[in-house]
Structure formats: structure tokens, C-alpha cells
Amino acid sequence: MGEFELIDIIRTRCVHARNDVALGIGDDAALLDAPAGRQLAVCTDTLVAGVHFPRDTAPDDIGWKSLAVNLSDLAAMGAEPAWAQLALTLPDADGGFVERFAGGFAELANAHGVALVGGDVTQGPLTVTVTALGLVPRGMALTRSGARLGDAVFVTGTLGDAAGALELLRHREAGTGDRPDAFPALLARLNRPAPRLAAGLALRGIASACIDVSDGLLADLGRLCNASGVGAEIAADALPVSPQLASSCDAGTCRMLALSGGDDYELCFTAPATRTVEIDALLADAGCAATRIGRIVTGASVHVQDARGNPIDTPRAGWEHFPR
Amino acid sequence: MGEFELIDIIRTRCVHARNDVALGIGDDAALLDAPAGRQLAVCTDTLVAGVHFPRDTAPDDIGWKSLAVNLSDLAAMGAEPAWAQLALTLPDADGGFVERFAGGFAELANAHGVALVGGDVTQGPLTVTVTALGLVPRGMALTRSGARLGDAVFVTGTLGDAAGALELLRHREAGTGDRPDAFPALLARLNRPAPRLAAGLALRGIASACIDVSDGLLADLGRLCNASGVGAEIAADALPVSPQLASSCDAGTCRMLALSGGDDYELCFTAPATRTVEIDALLADAGCAATRIGRIVTGASVHVQDARGNPIDTPRAGWEHFPR
């Protein structure tokens, strides 16, 4: 099976059509009609086998996740996703793998009206790079840099589930620990993250700053603070944790995973505290509750406090490539 | 050195500014102002170490080439390049490598007014994926599908130089053969391909179909014919070959390399034969001569003929991943 047969497999599975695609897969480039009055939001994320997902992850989950992590970036900008490019590098011309990969990719693409318009298939170590393109009314995008003193800090959904699944997978590999009943639910958070696109759209004109939590809350909120020139105080007891995670580990581990675990793909955002009720209602409509977890303060760092206001040590700042 | 320091190295070297970049590197996505009346042309190409370039290729050449192969796709569409995303996967946090890589990338980006607006840096086997975005007036893009019976077939520049360099590199590895004086010139064609952007722009409204020659003339012209539902006859003696290549190998090898060698990044296009003089003048202005090499015929395949009109066997169709 050659490169072009593999591309055909992808093309026949990713069939979402959009009127604004003048020319899709199959020429030297795709041709797209960007509407007037909108800005283009463009992001690129790479997943490397053994680094961003366990090597034995199911192909359809890899396909889903490779698009999800990019749609999550568009969600954090308040952009509506439109088109995607897929660069798939794989060791062998494994048609079955590509079929299942494309199936998972298409499932998420179809759910959000995203047309796959081009890309590249090459031979090499398993690596997936997706570029997602979205649209946002001019000047309405959410960025990392708008947080102001006194703003409240919110996060959508629950934190730490994906990292919890990863911990349980590691224990299995080490041959220690039983697998709790909640494991499948946690694993689904790791393998099939749900980009918070509806929440991102709902927050336009309301959130002062926004980022998606891909590397851990502390790391990503730290970046938001850095871009905004502010600090943040987080109440450890306010961190939203799923019942599944809570039933799978002790409270200290839960907290650590919620603060530092990667792969959550929730949105962390800031807004005037006076808008909390409005935000609750809007995000309920978007199917994704938000929790107020702290506030923006002067300074340049993120502090975590216990119920008495005492600082909690946070040793691990979150995932980074090439750690020292 | 961490991921974000590496990104900073790239950012400080890729500094081309454009008024239409509302938000560049550093947020969840870039924000771009696409002008009204233009279509967006988007392409993505991946280079894998040891597959698309020899592992000992200089980092600045890898950087240049990773952008060049994408700009070549935009050239083939008659699009004007505007923005790029860079996904760089590398085994170690090698700041020196990234600095030189970014230098080569920036050199080409600056030459063509391309702003690097985002991307991803990850740890893994050396792989580079670039997505390039360009602009073309609505309905004016060159595609592969417009070739008509009787059209003449042209190619820009010269063919086979890059493949010639690769052959010489292989001979060196095998310890056979001297290196001819022309080797540096041929190697420059392999490592620093010049995307034919000015030629692509000049051909808007004139060429009926266009493709860039990345996998070899026979393979790529075959794709153009396939998309257009036609065949082609090529005159072997008309194939443009550089004096450097001609001085480096015998006539038969030259012809084989010109027909089947990859990595040329010339444009192969079709147009009414009556426009040949006009094309000559326009491409001379674009700094890139075109040679008429054949014509479009009925059928579905590309035939090569010698000076007497006899068919020439063409065993190798060009580069393909996952060959049988």
C-alpha cells in the first residue's frame, strides 16, 4: 500500500463538507474562502508516540486526540473551528491503522463541523501534527494577556482526570496497584479529550483572558499571568475534581494531579468577579460548568492556598519538554 | 534548555513582521487578518530525517528546505505566501541546532515576506512539519485539473540537479567515484531549493494547470494529467538539464535523473502553445526561464519519446513513500 492509497483512506473517512472549501485534499494546496470581518485563528500541535500518548494507544484515540488538542487551542481563543491540515508520519503503510486513525479524527471533526482540507503522509517514527484553522469576529478573540487585578479565575469542567489515568497506567506497567472502577472514565479523559469550543464561544466579550489547560493548571495559569503581567491566588479546596478521580486516589494526590497534571484540555479564564452569575448561566448553556478557583493579584506567580489561607507547596510546575 | 527557551530562539530569529498579523507567536493560536477578495491557499509538508534529507544535513539547510518545499506548493497554486506555522520535533534540547535551523528558515522567510506566526516544539525523532498559508485573488489559483488537449507542457529551470547530488552523496558513502567540480552547485539545489514563487504569480491567467516537481517529473506530471483527465507526450531531448549535471554524469543518467529524480521544486505547467512567446517573456521577468518539453494528448499516461518519436522506457516513476 502506497502513500496515495493511505491518503485515499483518510479522504474517504473525513468527508465533512463546507461551502467555504473551494478546493480540498488533492492539489498542491487547499483553497479556502475566509469570510469578511473575521480573523483567522491558526494553531499547530504535534503528538509524538511515547511522549504525548502511550505507544499502545488505540489508533482511533490517537486520531481523535491529535485534532482535539488543536481544537482546544481554538476554544481558548473563542474561535469557531473551520478547517484542518493533517501531517501523519508512520513507520509502516498500515492501512488498518490509518483507517482507524482517520475514523477517530473524523468523529471529532464531524462533531464540530471541521473539514480536513489537506496534509501530508510520510514514513518515519509515529508522529502526528495537526494545524487547525478557525474564525473569530475581528477583535473578539480571547487572549492570554487581558487579565486584570481583582479578576476572578475560573476553570471549566474538572481537573486531573487524564493525569490520574496516566498514573494508573504507570502503576499497571510497574505491576503495582489495582485498577479502580473509575479507570475507564479517567482513561476516556486521557484518550478522548473534549475541546471546550462552546464554552470558548460563550466567553467572548466576557472573559478578560483565557488559556487551555494542556500542561497542567499551574503551568498554564502561570503563562496567562505572565502574558498579563499579574499573579494569581488559587484556593486548593476550590479545585474541581471529578468523583471518578476522587474515588481513585487520596485527597493529596487528587490535589497534586489537579494542579500539575497535563492533558486536561479544560479552559482556565479570568473575568470580573461581578460576572460570575452570568458566566454560570452561559456555561451551563454550553454544557460545561465553570468553577471559580481564585483571583488575580499583583506579582508574577501563582500561589495556592489551603482553607486557612496558608500557602501550599507546589513542587511540580507541569509538563515541559526537555526537562533539566 | 527547555521547550520555551527553544521557542524563544526561533522567535528572535524569525522576525519578519506583517501588518496582517494581529497576534503572532505566544498565545494559544495566531490571529491573522485575511484580506477581502482573496482566497486562502494552505499546504503542509513534513520532512523526516533520513527520509527527506540525509541525517548529516546542516541545520540551516533543514530549516530552509522545510519552508521551501511548502512555498513551492504555494508557487504551484499561483499564491503569494504570507504566513507559516512550524512544528519542530527534535531529539535533544540542542540550542545550537535550533539557532542554525531557525537561521535557515528565517533567511527564506524574509526573502519572501513570510511571517512565522506559531507552531510547536516537541521531543522525539527529528521531524519538521511546516504549514504555509498564502493568498490568491478569488478564482485565480492555478490547479492541477485544467490541462486541455493540445496544450503545451512546460517546466521551469532545470531538472535532475538535486537527484544528481543525492547520487553523488550515495557514491561517496559507498566509497566509489570522485566528486566532480559541479558537486557544490548540485548540492545547493538539493539543500536550498528555490521555490518558484515569482513564476507562479506570473502564470496566473495563463497556465491552464500547474504542479510543483517534488517527486520527479514523470510522477508529478502524471498527477497533473490524472487530475485533468488527459495524457502527455514528453520529448526526452527537450528536458532542461543544467551544465553542472551534464558535466557530472552520462547522457542516459542525466535523462533518468531529469525524468524521475525528486526534490527539484521546479514548476511543471500547461498552457496553450500559442502563448509560448508570452510565457517566455513573463518568466524571463520572473528570473526563471521555462522550457517547452511536450504536449497534452488523449489518454491517461505520460509517454517519453526520443528525437525520432520512438517511445523511451521509463522504469522508475519517481519517489513514493512506502514503496512495494
Interface residues (C-beta under 8 A of the other chain):
Chain A: M1 G2 E3 F4 L6 A22 L23 G26 D27 D28 A29 A30 L31 L32 D33 A34 A36 R38 Q39 L40 A41 V42 C43 T44 D45 T46 V48 A49 G50 V51 H52 D73 L74 A76 M77 A79 W83 Q85 L86 A87 T89 D92 A93 V117 G118 G119 D120 V121 T122 Q123 G124 P125 T127 T129 T131 A132 L133 G134 V136 R138 A141 T143 R144 S145 C210 I211 D212 A227 E320 H321 F322 P323 R324
Chain B: M1 G2 E3 F4 L6 A22 L23 G26 D27 D28 A29 A30 L31 L32 D33 A34 A36 R38 Q39 L40 A41 V42 C43 T44 D45 T46 V48 A49 G50 V51 H52 D73 L74 A76 M77 A79 W83 Q85 L86 A87 T89 D92 A93 V117 G118 G119 D120 V121 T122 Q123 G124 P125 T127 T129 T131 A132 L133 G134 V136 R138 A141 T143 R144 S145 C210 I211 D212 A227 E320 H321 F322 P323 R324
